[in-house]
Amino acid sequence: MAEIKTVSDYIDSTPEPRRGLLIQIADSVRQGIPSGFEECLSYKMIGWVVPLSLYPKGYHTGKGLPLPFINLAAQSSYFALYHSGIYADKQLFNWFTGEYESLGYRHKINMGKSCIRFKYPDEIPFKLIEELSSKITAEQWINIYEKTMNNRR
């Protein structure tokens, strides 16, 4: 398998028919995400980050790392959408889970702290993903992140 260095490499390495779904999910994020975020390969996934040019402090775990916000991965049996905002903002979490439940899917939402797992292709809420992606600007994310980090100190 070729080394994955770009978002295109990541997408190309995903076998069909999952590749098409991965592209649809990524396009939903792209449609919704406010300006200021940058798409890149992040943690070996498709990522949307606050670039160092906007937030030079970057992510606290290492110098030179941009602040992550959303990541998307095609796992072997599901798609994982990591949205840091739903972990940091309880109101956003409650909004998202309520909206998801109102869609009436057969299966209950499968989530971790910031991870939303989509196992069933017919239960991927593309429009809801787009709306979720639009809820926090880069500037708001920086403020939430800094407040969270200050509270940990």
C-alpha positions as CSV (number, residue, x, y, z in Angstrom):
1,M,0.0,0.0,0.0
2,A,1.3,3.4,-0.9
3,E,2.1,5.9,1.8
4,I,-0.7,8.3,2.4
5,K,0.5,11.9,2.4
6,T,-2.5,13.9,1.2
7,V,-6.3,14.0,1.5
8,S,-6.5,12.7,-2.1
9,D,-4.3,9.8,-1.2
10,Y,-6.5,8.9,1.8
11,I,-9.6,9.0,-0.4
12,D,-8.0,7.0,-3.1
13,S,-6.9,4.4,-0.6
14,T,-10.4,3.8,0.5
15,P,-12.0,0.9,-1.5
16,E,-15.3,1.3,-3.3
17,P,-18.1,1.4,-2.5
18,R,-17.0,3.0,0.8
19,R,-15.0,5.6,-1.1
20,G,-18.1,7.2,-2.5
21,L,-19.6,7.4,1.0
22,L,-16.4,8.9,2.4
23,I,-16.5,11.6,-0.3
24,Q,-20.1,12.3,0.5
25,I,-19.4,12.8,4.2
26,A,-16.3,14.9,3.4
27,D,-18.4,17.0,1.0
28,S,-21.0,17.5,3.8
29,V,-18.3,18.9,6.1
30,R,-16.9,21.0,3.3
31,Q,-20.3,22.5,2.5
32,G,-20.9,23.5,6.2
33,I,-17.5,24.4,7.7
34,P,-17.0,28.1,8.1
35,S,-14.0,29.9,6.5
36,G,-10.9,29.9,8.6
37,F,-10.5,26.1,8.9
38,E,-8.1,24.3,6.6
39,E,-8.5,20.8,5.2
40,C,-5.5,18.6,5.4
41,L,-4.3,15.1,6.4
42,S,-4.4,15.1,10.2
43,Y,-3.6,12.1,12.4
44,K,-3.8,9.9,9.3
45,M,-7.4,11.0,8.6
46,I,-9.1,13.8,6.7
47,G,-8.9,16.7,9.0
48,W,-10.2,20.3,9.3
49,V,-7.9,22.3,11.5
50,V,-7.3,25.9,12.6
51,P,-4.1,26.6,10.7
52,L,-1.0,27.9,12.5
53,S,-1.3,31.1,10.4
54,L,-4.6,31.9,12.3
55,Y,-3.6,30.3,15.7
56,P,0.2,30.2,16.0
57,K,0.1,28.5,19.4
58,G,-1.3,25.4,17.8
59,Y,-2.4,22.2,19.5
60,H,-0.9,21.8,23.0
61,T,0.4,18.3,22.4
62,G,3.3,19.4,20.2
63,K,4.8,22.5,18.6
64,G,4.0,23.0,15.1
65,L,0.7,21.1,15.1
66,P,-2.4,23.0,14.0
67,L,-5.5,23.0,16.3
68,P,-7.7,20.0,15.2
69,F,-11.4,20.5,14.9
70,I,-13.0,17.8,12.8
71,N,-11.5,14.5,11.6
72,L,-13.0,11.9,9.3
73,A,-11.9,8.3,9.0
74,A,-13.0,5.3,7.0
75,Q,-12.6,2.4,9.4
76,S,-13.1,-1.2,8.3
77,S,-16.8,-1.4,9.3
78,Y,-17.9,2.2,9.9
79,F,-17.1,5.8,9.3
80,A,-15.8,7.9,12.2
81,L,-16.4,11.6,12.4
82,Y,-14.5,13.2,15.2
83,H,-16.0,16.6,16.1
84,S,-14.2,18.3,18.9
85,G,-17.0,20.8,19.4
86,I,-19.5,18.2,20.5
87,Y,-17.0,17.1,23.2
88,A,-16.3,20.7,24.4
89,D,-19.8,22.1,24.2
90,K,-22.6,20.2,25.9
91,Q,-25.3,22.3,24.3
92,L,-24.0,21.4,20.8
93,F,-23.8,17.7,21.9
94,N,-27.4,17.8,23.1
95,W,-28.6,19.6,19.9
96,F,-26.8,17.1,17.6
97,T,-28.1,14.0,19.5
98,G,-31.6,15.4,19.6
99,E,-31.6,16.2,15.8
100,Y,-30.1,12.7,15.0
101,E,-32.8,11.0,17.1
102,S,-35.5,13.0,15.4
103,L,-34.5,11.5,12.0
104,G,-36.1,8.2,13.1
105,Y,-33.3,5.8,12.1
106,R,-33.6,2.1,13.1
107,H,-30.4,2.2,15.0
108,K,-29.5,4.3,18.0
109,I,-26.7,6.8,17.6
110,N,-23.2,5.3,18.2
111,M,-20.9,7.9,19.8
112,G,-17.9,8.3,22.0
113,K,-16.7,11.5,23.6
114,S,-16.0,13.3,20.3
115,C,-16.6,10.4,17.9
116,I,-19.7,9.7,15.9
117,R,-19.7,6.3,14.3
118,F,-21.7,5.7,11.2
119,K,-22.0,1.9,10.6
120,Y,-25.1,1.9,8.3
121,P,-24.8,3.7,5.0
122,D,-28.5,4.4,4.8
123,E,-28.3,6.1,8.3
124,I,-25.6,8.7,7.5
125,P,-27.3,12.1,7.9
126,F,-25.4,14.1,5.3
127,K,-27.4,17.3,5.8
128,L,-27.1,17.1,9.6
129,I,-23.3,16.6,9.3
130,E,-23.2,19.7,7.1
131,E,-25.2,21.7,9.7
132,L,-23.1,20.4,12.6
133,S,-20.0,21.5,10.7
134,S,-21.3,25.0,10.4
135,K,-22.1,25.6,14.1
136,I,-18.7,26.8,15.3
137,T,-16.4,29.3,13.6
138,A,-12.6,29.0,13.8
139,E,-12.5,32.0,16.2
140,Q,-15.1,30.4,18.4
141,W,-13.3,27.1,18.4
142,I,-10.0,28.9,19.5
143,N,-11.9,30.6,22.3
144,I,-13.5,27.3,23.5
145,Y,-10.2,25.5,23.3
146,E,-8.3,28.2,25.2
147,K,-11.0,28.3,27.9
148,T,-10.9,24.5,28.2
149,M,-7.1,24.5,28.5
150,N,-7.1,27.4,31.0
151,N,-9.6,25.4,33.2
152,R,-7.2,22.4,33.2
153,R,-4.3,24.4,34.6
